[in-house]
Amino acid sequence: HARDAMTSPATLSQTFTPGTTGQARLIYWGLLLGLILPGVNLVAAGFAWHARARGDELVRSHHANQISIFWRSVVYVLIGLALTWFLFGVLLIMAAIIWYILRVLKGLKALSAGLPPENPQSWLF
């Protein structure tokens, strides 16, 4: 019966409804998928932006974290691209990818525990 609850229309609706933990979880997974499929992370960040004022305080904090992760990763990669002439830009881009993955995974872990994201305004890990 637990399997029926996982695939019921109400559960699917909860996953895609803005302002729910289901949608916040889906956005985190979209951010990760964007590392493999270009543009998916932009779409995921757009969904987070659209839902940023919806839901309870916990969900809103995760949407703010998702938007922050996206834009900070863009800044890191642009700086890395500008510095590729000096060769260490590639290292910065690789570090940015690791930072991105860790921040998304930390966000997913906190969301699963029912907690707000840890240090959402940090440019570090």
Secondary structure by P-SEA (a helix, b strand, c coil): caaaaaccaaaaaaaaccccaaaaaaaaaaaaacccccaaaaaaaaaaaaacccccaaaaaaaaaaaaaaaaaaaaaaaaaaaccccaaaaaaaaaaaaaaaaaaaaaaaaaacccccccccccc
